[in-house]
Amino acid sequence: ALLALAVAGAVGAAVGLAPETFAGLFTKDAEVAGIAARALSWVAPAFGGFGLGMALYFASMGAGRMGWPMAAGVARIALAAGGGWVLANMAGMGLDGHFLGVALGISAYGVVTALGVRDANWSARQG
């Protein structure tokens, strides 16, 4: 899980430091690239949390203990959609509020999954 956090975090750092470059790899439309770069500047720093969450999700799946990873997925959606809406509309952040909501959701996914499985007994399940 820590390796996934480090690798995804390193990719996120690279993307976050040069969002225009990475956005330009996917479109030549200047307006689309500008919006994508804004999104990446908010979301890329959260890539490590996604790597952490996904690694622990699959470990939990293999152990047959999916409660916390499922709760983390719900938290991710709630923050991305609900939190993004609140930040965009009620806090007045506009489109950047939606992007921040997505970043917060991704980060919560990793944190909730990690905290949920941290103290789990990973021995074989009984019947």
N, C-alpha and C positions, 0 to 999 in steps of 0.2 A: 504494500500500500504506500509506503514511503517512497519507493522508487517511482511508482506511478505519479505520486504528488510532485516529485522532483522533475520528472520528464515533462509532464503536462505543464507544470509551473514554468519550466525553462522555455517551452514553446510559447506560453502565454506572455512571458516577459519579452521575447523576441517580437511577437506580434504587437504587443502593447507599445513597444518602443518605435515601431515603424508601421502604424496601422494603414497609412496611405499606400505603402508599398504592397502590403498583403491584399488590400482591397483592390488594387489595380491588377492583381493576378486573375481576378474573376470577372472584371468588366472594364470596358473602355469608355463607358458613359460617365462623364465627369460628375454629374449629379448623383448617380447611384454610388459611385466610388466614394464621394464625399460622405454620404449617409452611412455607407458601410464602414468607412474609417472611423466615424464617430462611434458607431456601435462597437467596433473592435477596441477602441480606446477605453471603453467602459468594461467590456466583457472579458477581454484577454487576460487581465490580471486574475480572474477567477478560474482560469483553466486548470490550475493545480487542484482546486477543490473538486472539480469534475473528475479528474484523474483519480484522486483519492476515493471519492464516492463510488466510482465504477469498479475499482479494484476490490473494494470491500463488498460491493453488491454481489459480484461474482463469487467471492469467497463465502459470503453468507448463503448464496444459492446452493453452493456445493455442500454446505453444512446443514441445509434444510432449515435455516433460521432467517426468514425473510421479513419479519415484523418491522424491525428498525429501518432496513433499506426501503421498504414500502412507505413508511412514515416520512422518510427523507424525501422520497419522490413527491409526496403530497406537499411537503413544505416547499420544495422547489417550485412546483406549479403555483402554489398560493402566493409566494413572494414574487415570482416572475409576473404573473397576471395581476393579482390583487395589489401587491406592493408597487408594481410598475404603474398601474392605473392611479394609485394614490399619489405617487411621486410626480407623475406627469400632469395630472389634473388638479389635485388639491394642493400640492406643494408648488405648482407652477413651473415644473422643470421641462414640460413638453416632451419631445421625443427622447431627450437624454434621461428623463425619468423612467421611461420604459426600458432603456438600456441598462440603467442602474438596477432596476427591479430584476432583470434577467441575471445580472452579475450577483446580486444578493441571493437569488434563488439557487444559482449554481454553487455558491459558497456554502449556503445552508445545507445543500445536498451532501457535500463532503463532510461537513462538521457533524450533522445529525447522524449520518451513517457511522462515522468514526466513534462518536460518543456512545452510540447504541450498541456497537459490537465490541467495544473496548473491554468490558468485563465479562464477555460471554465465555462459557465453557465450550471449547471447540472439540471436545472428545466426541466419539461416535454417539449418535442418537440412540436412545433406548426405545424399541418397539414403537 
